[in-house]
Amino acid sequence: MAHMEPVNNKPAVSQFLQQAVLIKQGAEARVYRGRFLGKSAIIKERFQKLYRHPALDEKLTRRRTAQEVRSILRCRKAGIDAPVIYFVDYTTNCIFLEEIIDSVTVREHIASAQASGQSVEALYGLADTIGKILAKMHDEDVVHGDLTTSNILLVKGKEGRDGKLVLIDFGLSYISALPEDKGVDMYVLEKAFLSTHPNTEALFERLLKSYTASSKKAPAVIKKLDEVRLRGRKRSMVG
Amino acid sequence: MHLTQDLELFPEHSVTQLLFSDVRNCAELRKMAVEGQIPGALINPSMVLDPFQTLAAANKAVHLQKNGKMKTRSLYSEIIFSLSPTNNISEAFKRFGISDGDNAVLIVLVHNREDVLDKDDIVSNVDGQQIPADQMSTICDIAKIKKLYKVTPQEEKCGSVLDAVICRMAAKDVV
């Protein structure tokens, strides 16, 4: 056991990912589906970005990996559903996560509801729940950083029971108590929501109402949201 | 009786778990492990909810060994350390290792997949009753586990205690 020579110099995780199924490629990371200790898992790999200075790239990537892990743990501790973290490899910046089975993205759910001609009112329950969860997350001072309807999964309930919502992709998340940051978080969601789902202003309004009603800190955030709407996401006008 | 699982990340390795109850020679076993006569980690099964918990620890230990990043001196001590939610090594051994007076032991072995594992040799060292390895959930002390890993009641709403434990183990390097 003491002498286990590696087959070659490539890290074991990189070799493993060659066999895994690539399911998504973004600007920050690649997402794979594979197995981890007999369970189905999602693997998020933050690859090297060659356009950045290697030292800076290494630092940023590592920090984002660590931040993603921290935010997920913080959410789960507060009872907000997020995938279980199975394993983190800081040498290749890979996170092994629980696969959320039997789920659709909220984006798909809303789109199919709209396509089947359902009234917007049928989705009010969903909007209420999203508002409540986001208020809870912001109460924990977790700012998601990339709220979209694709980053909220809807798990179908078993035997007629209500489903649950799972937040995913905390890759751009950070910890902040500032209403400003939370306001921007909601602004990003609003932009994404209204551009992916046409004619859902009333639905988003409902979400915001539920958000406001769920937390004492929410009114300050909504106030900031109104400011952000006027000026856009960036506070200063440089960069 | 025993459970063997391949490590997908390290295809040449497998992990085998053997569980014993009514063990009368824990002091002797511990001495043998310290002297390197038992090629495995001796774990206090009252702190283990599920075989997956020890598997995750073993996977992490092998990973750190391959990268030369172990915090303890051997692969087996690293498995024990990986189970702990904190970065305190002596505390980890105290909580997750076996003590002389214990009456149950979980042995975790890491071996080459193809090797025929000499389980009999290990089993013969233990003066106790081998029971199916997946029965650890019946002998673990769930209240103690929840307390040590600081599992909150809210957290149990969005997942099992095992989920909470696995997250703590995976995230302990950054908290």
Chai-1 contact restraints between the chains, C-beta under 6 A:
chainA,res_idxA,chainB,res_idxB,connection_type,confidence,min_distance_angstrom,max_distance_angstrom,comment,restraint_id
A,A12,B,L9,contact,1.0,0.0,6.0,A-B,restraint_1
A,A12,B,F10,contact,1.0,0.0,6.0,A-B,restraint_2
A,F16,B,L9,contact,1.0,0.0,6.0,A-B,restraint_3
A,R35,B,E8,contact,1.0,0.0,6.0,A-B,restraint_4
A,L37,B,L55,contact,1.0,0.0,6.0,A-B,restraint_5
A,G38,B,Q5,contact,1.0,0.0,6.0,A-B,restraint_6
A,A66,B,V174,contact,1.0,0.0,6.0,A-B,restraint_7
A,V69,B,A171,contact,1.0,0.0,6.0,A-B,restraint_8
A,V69,B,V174,contact,1.0,0.0,6.0,A-B,restraint_9
A,R70,B,V174,contact,1.0,0.0,6.0,A-B,restraint_10
A,L73,B,C167,contact,1.0,0.0,6.0,A-B,restraint_11
A,L73,B,A171,contact,1.0,0.0,6.0,A-B,restraint_12
A,R76,B,E155,contact,1.0,0.0,6.0,A-B,restraint_13
A,K77,B,T152,contact,1.0,0.0,6.0,A-B,restraint_14
A,K77,B,E155,contact,1.0,0.0,6.0,A-B,restraint_15
A,A78,B,Q154,contact,1.0,0.0,6.0,A-B,restraint_16
A,G79,B,Q154,contact,1.0,0.0,6.0,A-B,restraint_17
A,G79,B,K157,contact,1.0,0.0,6.0,A-B,restraint_18
A,G79,B,C158,contact,1.0,0.0,6.0,A-B,restraint_19
A,D81,B,C158,contact,1.0,0.0,6.0,A-B,restraint_20
A,V84,B,D163,contact,1.0,0.0,6.0,A-B,restraint_21
A,V84,B,I166,contact,1.0,0.0,6.0,A-B,restraint_22
A,V84,B,C167,contact,1.0,0.0,6.0,A-B,restraint_23
A,I85,B,C167,contact,1.0,0.0,6.0,A-B,restraint_24
A,I85,B,A170,contact,1.0,0.0,6.0,A-B,restraint_25
A,I85,B,A171,contact,1.0,0.0,6.0,A-B,restraint_26
A,F87,B,A170,contact,1.0,0.0,6.0,A-B,restraint_27
A,V88,B,A170,contact,1.0,0.0,6.0,A-B,restraint_28
A,T91,B,N67,contact,1.0,0.0,6.0,A-B,restraint_29
